Amino acid sequence: MATLNIIFDLLLAVLLAATAWLALDGRGLARTVMLMLVFGLLLSLVWVRLGAVDLALAEAALGTGVTVVLLIELLARLQGRPRD
């Protein structure tokens, strides 16, 4: 059972690092915003694994929910704007 926990934690760390790297790559605003959403959800899982459930809820609600909604709204406004 302990081996399974270690494997899950390592997989979560690799996914978190890969998602951060891909989000920083910057190949399109929509892709970056969606990767930030995935990063926030994975980070919430990390906080749950560390036993900080209150921090996980705050990350999911504020860090992932509100921030990504605002970025999606901004992205929609930028795409609807005529180019100069």
C-alpha angles and dihedrals in degrees: 000000000000090000090054090052091051092049091050092048092049092047090050091050092049092048091048093050093045092049091049091049093049092047091053091048089078104208097156133346096244092052092048093051092050091048089052088055091052091045092053092050092048090049089053088055089051091054090049090051089051091052097249099124093160090056090047091055091048091049092048094047102038108017096042107019107041098030095049092046089053092047092049089051090049091048091052091051092048093050092048093051118099114245119246 
